[in-house]
Amino acid sequence: MAADIRTVIRDLEIQLNKVQNVARLMLAQGLANLAISVLVLSETVSPEPTGTWYWLLGPCSLASGVLAILAGRRNLQFQSRGLGLFALGLLGLSGLGAYKVPTGIIISGLGIYLYQQREAKDAFLQKVGGAGNAT
């Protein structure tokens, strides 16, 4: 019986550690998106293909970078799960750009999958400030 409880607790800790690792990856990708958006919008680099995509990539990277940093910081403490999910979705969209394939898409897919797990939902629900965003 005690061994079963220890196994459940260990499995739960592993799952929650994965969620926090996604939050860390979100922070890192957010910083990368900010750097890329500065380069693109300052016309220091020219992404391929150019044209309309060029002007959509910079603002999308900027928005996803800022949101990923904000959400990543809060998600490390299991707060604002809804903001985290939105940021992960935006990272996935910005990952379709010329510079971040496949990292933004991979972080987005993995994060959304992990954030939908029951253990992750419960962790966000139990934290103060996260209850309103846990659904």
N, C-alpha and C positions, 0 to 999 in steps of 0.2 A: 504493500500500500504506500509506504513512504517513498519507495523507489519510483512508483507511478507519479506521485506528486512532484518529485524532483525532476522527472522527465518532462512533465507538463510545464513546470516553471522554466526549465532550460529552453524548451521549444519556444515558449512565449518570449523569453529574453532574446533569443536569436531573431525572431520575427520583428520585434521592436527595434533591435539593432539595425536590421535591414532598412526599416523606415527612416531611421536617423541617418543612415548612409545615403539614402536617396536625397534627403534634405541637404547633406553636405555636397553631393554631386550637383544639386540644383544651384547651390551657392556658387560653385566653381563654374558651371555653365553660364550662370547669370553674369559673372565677371567677364567671361570670354565674350558673351554677347554684347556687353557694354563696349569692350575694346573694339570689337568688329564694327559695331554701329558707328563709333567715332571715326574709324578709318573710312568706312563707306560714305558717311555723310560729309566728311571733309574732303572727299574725292582723292584721298591719298592712294587708295587702291581702287581698281575697277573690277568688280566681280563679273563673272561670266554666267549667264548671258547678260548683256547690258540692256539699256532701254528702261521700260516701265518696271521690270523686275529689279533693276538697280535701285530705283527710288522706293520700292516697297520693302526691300531687304533691310535697309538701314533703320527705318522707324520700327519695323517688326522686331528686329534684334534689340533695339533700344528698349522697347516696351517689355519684351520677354525677359531681358536682362534685369531690369529694375524689379519687375514682379517676382522673378525667380529669387533674387536676393532677399526681398522682403519676406516672401513665403518660406524660403529655406531657413531663415533665422527663426521664424515663429514655429515652423514644423520641427525643429530640433527639440523644442520643449513640448511637442505634441499639441500645438495650438493652431487654430485656423486651417483645418483640413480642407475646407472648401477653397480657400485661397491657394493652398498647395496644389489641389487638383486643377484649378484654373491655370496656374502658372505652368504646371506640367503640360497641359494641353497647348499653351502658347509656345512653350519650348519645342514641342513636336512640330508645330506649324513653322516656327522659325528654322527648325532643323532641315526643312525642305530647301533652304537657301544654299548658296554656293559654298559656304565655308564650313558648316557644321555637320554635314551629313557624314556619318550617321549618329554622332554623339547626342544631339538634341532629341532625335527620334528614339534612340535607345533609352535615354534617361526618362523620357516621357512615357514610353510603353511600360518599362519596368516600374516606374513610380506609380502610375495609375493602377497597374495590377496590384502592387503591394498595398496601396492606400485603400483598395476595395476589400481587403481581407478583414475578416471579423476581428482579429486581434488588434489590427491597426485602428479600426473604427472604435473599438472599446478603449484603446489608449487615449485617443483624442477626446472621447466623451468624458473620461475620468479627470482630465486636466481642467483647471479653472481657466475660463476664457475660451476653451475649445468646444464647449457643449453646444453652442449655437451654430458652429460650423462643422459639426461632425457628420452630418447626413450627406 
